[in-house]
Amino acid sequence: MSAVTRLENEIYNLAVELASCTRISDVAAIQVIDSASLAVIPYAKRDFCRITEALQRYSHGDIVITSVGSALCLSLRTAREESFSVRRGDDRIGA
């Protein structure tokens, strides 16, 4: 299994687990955006704060949560660090 697939599976499983243990009933959908992030789409905008707080409470800082349009984007912190390292490496090679 590639690192990308592992990250995708990990973040998807984590989001499902978080939604389950926080009993979030106002989530309309969970969609994978790319290998390192996914979108949690609430039924209504008013649910953003409650869902964000619930996810932050259970993620222990492993997930970065940002608002993207009408969804919450969850990204693995380790994946962001890895992609940053790759970009820096590419810059050095191209210089």
LINWO-V665648 format. One record per pair of residues at least 12 apart in sequence whose ideal C-beta (glycine too) atoms are under 7 Angstrom apart, sorted by sequence separation. I is the first residue (numbers start at 1). J is the second residue. D is the distance in whole Angstrom. If there is no record, write none. Layout:
BEGIN
i: {I/I}
j: {J/J}
d: {D/D}
END
This chain:
BEGIN
i: {29/63/27/28/52/63/64/16/27/28/62/63/15/27/28/62/26/61/64/26/26/55/12/52/26/51/15/8/27/48/11/15/26/11/12/8/11/24/7/7/39/41/24/41/4/40/22/39/40/39/39/40/22/37/38/18/21/37/37/36/18/33/36/18/36/36/36/14/15/11/11/10/7/7}
j: {41/75/40/41/65/76/77/30/41/42/76/77/30/42/43/77/42/77/80/43/44/74/32/72/47/72/38/32/51/72/36/40/51/37/38/35/38/51/35/36/68/70/54/71/35/71/54/71/72/72/73/74/58/73/74/55/58/74/75/75/58/73/76/59/79/80/83/63/74/74/76/76/76/79}
d: {5/7/6/5/6/6/6/7/7/6/7/7/5/6/5/6/5/7/6/5/7/7/6/6/4/6/6/6/7/7/7/6/7/7/6/5/6/6/5/5/7/7/6/5/4/6/4/4/5/7/6/6/6/6/6/5/6/6/4/6/5/7/6/7/3/7/7/7/6/6/5/7/6/5}
END
